[in-house]
Amino acid sequence: MRGVVLRSPGDVRVEHRDDPTITAPTDAVIRLSATCVCGSDLWPYRGIEPVTGPAPMGHEYVGVVEEVGDEVRTVRPGQFVVGSFFASDNTCEICRAGYQSSCVQRVPMGAIGSQAELLRVPLADGTLVATPDLPPTDLIPGFLAASDVLGTGWFGAVAAQVGPGRTVAVVGDGAVGLLGVLAARQLGAERVIAMSRHEPRQRLAREFGATDVVTERGDEGVARIRDLTNGLGAHSVIEAVGTQESMMQAIRATRPGGHVGYVGVSHGVELPGEELFFSHVNLHGGPAPVRRFLPELIDLIWNRRIDPGRVFDLELPLDQAAEGYRAMDERRAIKTLLTL
């Protein structure tokens, strides 16, 4: 099969990879209907994370089941399924508490590589959720978004305790941040402030439900959030970047007693203990337990109540994956969908 491989920073290639096979009775093999490039894929692409190439790339996926192991009971060949970026058994004590991304048996799908024609999914019963039927083509991008960026934005909103009557600020205007805006509105937020300097992303944020846009960053961005909230700060802040600046901006833009939901993959973040102590801000986040939310998200997408697939503003064939990475790295695209 064809699959995307990162050989060194900036060197993305589509190469021949062995077709996946059932290696455990709990596995499934799916034929991907679409895959995509994630903002977190840019960390190794830029050399910020070490590359021990050639490394298969990708952890977001939707497709049709081709084969299942002998112990798989909840999905069958011919079904269209959505999975998450961590495979999980969905039965352990941690999974039952709603944190499938910390399952005791979790398998990182990025190590397997979903930017390919076929994909082996471990722990298929606990990882894959089938749609009611084969979806129309126009819904496939939305289901693909649910595999990671929608589920991650949703978790950011839940972790930030978003709800009716609350003012929410979203730090980060990538796909996760934009879908955090969508999630905040779906969860009933009264006011959603998107922090963005890029007009196309601002426009999409407003279409997803943002009531305000703040273009300032850092201390100026915090001051602007406070100006908009009678000097108090937001009740809930979604941090969707993962840098020192973005985390501190999120914490400082939150009112005492408020909540920060941090879902940006952390790189070099160090929190000042004394400032955190006196802030009275609640922090919760980490790798999103996407599996927890998939049934609800699939229902919302299937019934066309939300359209998260709009974050894909560049569509390319799999063979042009390198251009998809470049476009996102240069911020010419929010998120690249790869067709098969």
C-alpha positions in Angstrom: 0.0 0.0 0.0 1.0 3.7 -0.2 1.7 5.5 3.0 3.3 8.7 4.2 6.7 8.5 5.8 8.8 11.2 7.5 12.4 10.5 6.9 13.9 13.7 8.5 12.6 17.1 9.4 10.9 18.6 6.3 11.3 15.4 4.3 7.9 13.8 3.8 7.5 11.1 1.2 4.8 8.7 0.0 6.3 5.3 -0.1 5.3 1.6 -0.4 4.5 0.1 3.0 3.5 -3.5 3.7 -0.3 -4.0 3.8 -1.4 -4.4 7.4 -2.7 -7.8 8.6 -4.5 -9.1 11.7 -1.8 -9.7 14.3 -4.1 -10.1 17.4 -7.6 -11.4 17.7 -8.8 -8.0 18.8 -7.5 -6.2 15.7 -9.4 -4.8 12.7 -8.1 -3.7 9.3 -9.9 -0.8 7.7 -9.6 0.7 4.2 -9.3 4.4 4.7 -11.9 6.7 3.1 -9.8 9.8 4.0 -7.0 10.8 6.2 -5.3 14.1 7.1 -2.4 16.1 8.5 -2.6 17.2 12.1 -1.0 20.3 13.6 0.8 17.9 16.0 2.4 16.3 13.0 4.2 19.6 12.4 6.3 19.2 15.6 8.5 16.4 14.2 8.2 17.9 10.7 9.8 21.0 12.0 12.4 19.1 14.0 11.1 20.2 17.3 10.4 16.6 18.2 13.1 14.1 17.3 12.6 12.1 14.1 13.8 8.5 14.2 12.9 8.0 10.6 11.7 6.6 8.4 8.6 7.1 10.6 5.0 6.3 9.4 2.8 9.4 9.9 -0.8 10.1 10.8 -3.2 9.3 13.6 -6.6 10.4 12.3 -8.7 8.0 10.3 -12.1 6.9 9.1 -12.9 4.1 6.7 -14.6 0.9 5.9 -13.8 -2.3 7.9 -12.2 -4.9 5.7 -11.3 -7.7 8.2 -11.6 -8.3 11.9 -9.9 -10.6 14.3 -11.7 -13.6 15.9 -12.5 -11.7 19.2 -14.0 -8.6 17.6 -17.7 -8.3 18.3 -18.8 -4.7 17.9 -17.8 -3.9 14.3 -17.9 -6.0 11.2 -16.6 -5.9 7.6 -18.5 -3.4 5.5 -19.2 -0.9 8.2 -17.9 2.7 8.1 -16.1 3.4 11.3 -14.5 6.3 13.2 -11.6 5.8 15.6 -9.4 7.9 17.8 -5.7 8.6 18.0 -5.2 6.2 20.9 -6.6 2.7 20.7 -8.2 1.7 23.9 -10.0 -1.4 25.3 -12.8 0.9 26.7 -13.3 -1.6 29.5 -10.6 -0.9 32.0 -11.2 1.2 35.1 -9.6 4.3 33.5 -11.6 3.9 30.3 -14.8 3.5 32.3 -14.0 6.8 34.1 -13.9 8.5 30.7 -10.2 8.7 30.0 -9.7 6.2 27.2 -6.5 8.1 26.1 -4.9 6.8 29.3 -6.2 3.2 28.9 -4.0 0.7 30.6 -3.7 -1.0 27.2 -3.6 2.1 25.1 -1.8 2.0 21.7 -0.7 5.3 20.0 -2.1 5.2 16.5 0.6 7.6 15.3 3.2 4.8 15.8 1.2 2.7 13.2 0.6 5.6 10.8 -2.9 6.4 9.4 -1.8 8.5 6.4 -2.1 5.4 4.2 -4.5 3.4 2.2 -5.0 0.7 4.9 -4.7 0.7 8.7 -4.6 -1.9 11.4 -6.5 -0.8 14.4 -5.7 -2.6 17.7 -8.4 -3.1 20.4 -11.0 -2.6 17.7 -14.1 -3.2 19.9 -13.0 -0.4 22.3 -11.7 2.0 19.7 -13.9 2.0 16.7 -17.5 3.4 16.5 -19.6 2.6 13.5 -21.9 5.2 11.8 -25.6 4.2 11.3 -24.9 3.4 7.7 -22.3 4.2 5.0 -22.2 8.0 5.0 -22.7 10.3 2.0 -19.4 11.7 0.7 -20.0 15.2 2.1 -20.1 13.9 5.7 -16.8 12.1 5.6 -14.6 15.2 6.4 -16.8 15.8 9.5 -16.3 12.3 10.7 -12.6 12.5 10.1 -12.5 15.7 12.2 -14.2 13.8 15.0 -11.3 11.3 15.0 -9.1 14.0 16.7 -9.5 17.7 16.3 -13.2 17.9 17.0 -12.9 15.4 19.9 -9.9 17.4 21.2 -11.7 20.7 21.0 -14.7 19.2 22.6 -12.6 17.8 25.5 -10.9 21.3 25.9 -14.4 22.8 26.3 -15.5 20.1 28.8 -12.3 20.4 30.8 -12.8 24.1 30.9 -16.2 23.6 32.4 -18.0 25.4 29.5 -21.7 25.7 30.0 -24.7 28.0 29.8 -24.1 31.6 30.9 -20.3 31.3 30.7 -17.8 33.4 28.8 -15.2 31.3 27.0 -11.9 32.4 25.5 -10.1 30.2 23.0 -6.3 30.5 22.7 -5.2 29.2 19.3 -6.9 29.4 15.9 -5.8 26.1 14.4 -8.3 23.3 13.8 -8.5 22.4 17.5 -9.0 25.9 18.6 -11.7 26.6 15.9 -13.5 23.4 16.9 -13.2 24.4 20.5 -15.2 27.4 19.5 -17.8 25.1 17.9 -17.9 22.9 21.0 -18.3 25.9 23.3 -21.4 27.1 21.5 -22.8 23.5 21.4 -22.3 23.3 25.1 -24.3 26.5 25.7 -21.7 29.2 26.2 -23.2 32.6 26.2 -20.1 34.3 24.8 -17.1 32.9 22.9 -14.0 34.9 22.3 -11.7 33.6 19.6 -8.1 34.8 19.7 -6.8 35.0 16.1 -4.8 37.3 13.9 -5.7 35.6 10.6 -8.8 36.8 8.8 -9.9 33.5 7.2 -9.6 31.8 10.6 -11.5 34.7 12.2 -14.3 34.3 9.7 -14.6 30.5 10.3 -14.5 31.1 14.1 -17.4 33.5 13.8 -19.3 31.0 11.6 -18.7 28.3 14.3 -20.2 30.7 16.9 -17.6 33.1 18.1 -19.1 36.3 19.4 -15.9 38.3 19.6 -12.4 38.1 18.1 -9.2 39.3 19.8 -6.2 39.8 17.7 -3.7 40.7 20.5 -1.4 38.1 22.0 0.5 37.7 25.3 -0.1 40.3 27.9 -1.9 42.5 25.4 -4.3 39.6 24.6 -4.9 39.0 28.3 -5.6 42.8 28.8 -8.1 42.7 26.0 -9.9 39.6 27.4 -10.2 41.4 30.8 -11.5 44.5 29.0 -14.3 42.4 27.5 -15.1 40.8 30.9 -15.4 43.8 33.3 -11.8 43.3 34.4 -12.5 39.7 35.7 -11.3 37.4 32.9 -13.2 34.5 31.2 -15.0 31.8 33.1 -13.5 29.2 30.8 -10.4 29.2 28.6 -9.5 26.6 26.1 -5.7 26.4 25.4 -5.1 24.8 22.0 -1.5 25.5 21.2 0.9 24.0 23.7 3.6 26.7 24.1 4.8 28.6 27.2 3.2 31.8 25.9 -0.1 30.2 25.1 -0.4 28.5 28.4 0.4 31.6 30.4 -2.0 33.6 28.2 -4.7 31.1 29.0 -4.1 31.1 32.8 -3.9 34.9 33.0 -7.0 35.4 30.9 -9.0 33.2 33.4 -10.9 34.7 36.3 -10.3 33.4 39.9 -12.3 30.2 40.2 -12.4 29.8 36.5 -11.2 26.8 34.5 -8.5 26.2 31.8 -8.9 23.2 29.5 -5.5 22.6 28.0 -5.3 20.4 24.9 -2.4 21.8 23.0 0.5 19.3 23.0 2.8 20.8 25.6 6.3 21.7 24.5 8.6 23.4 27.0 5.8 24.6 29.2 6.9 25.4 32.8 4.3 26.9 35.2 5.4 29.5 37.9 4.2 28.0 41.1 3.6 31.2 43.0 1.5 32.8 40.3 -0.5 29.6 39.8 -1.1 29.4 43.6 -2.5 32.9 43.8 -4.5 32.7 40.6 -7.2 30.4 41.9 -7.4 29.0 38.4 -8.4 25.3 37.8 -6.3 23.4 35.2 -7.4 20.2 33.5 -6.4 18.7 30.1 -4.1 16.4 28.3 -4.5 14.0 25.4 -8.2 14.1 24.6 -10.2 10.9 25.4 -11.9 11.2 22.0 -13.5 7.8 22.4 -15.7 9.2 25.2 -17.3 11.7 22.9 -17.5 9.7 19.6 -21.1 8.4 19.9 -22.4 11.9 20.6 -20.2 13.6 17.9 -21.1 11.0 15.3 -24.8 11.6 16.0 -24.4 15.3 15.7 -22.6 15.0 12.4 -24.9 12.3 11.0 -27.9 14.5 11.7 -26.1 17.5 10.2 -26.4 19.6 13.4 -22.7 20.5 13.2 -20.2 20.6 10.3 -16.7 20.3 11.7 -15.3 19.2 8.3 -15.2 22.8 7.3 -11.8 23.1 9.1 -10.3 21.2 6.1 -9.5 24.1 3.7 -7.0 22.2 1.6 -7.8 18.9 -0.1 -5.0 16.9 -1.9 -4.5 13.3 -3.0 -2.4 11.2 -0.7 0.5 11.3 -3.2 0.8 15.1 -2.6 1.1 14.8 1.2 4.3 16.7 1.2 2.6 19.8 -0.1 -0.1 19.4 2.5 2.6 19.5 5.2 4.2 22.5 3.7 0.9 24.4 3.4 0.1 23.9 7.1 3.7 24.7 8.2 3.5 28.0 6.3 0.0 28.6 7.6 -1.4 28.6 4.1 -3.9 26.0 5.2 -5.7 25.3 8.5 -5.8 21.6 7.9 -5.1 19.3 5.0 -7.4 16.5 4.0 -5.8 13.7 2.0 -8.0 11.8 -0.4 -7.5 8.1 -1.4 
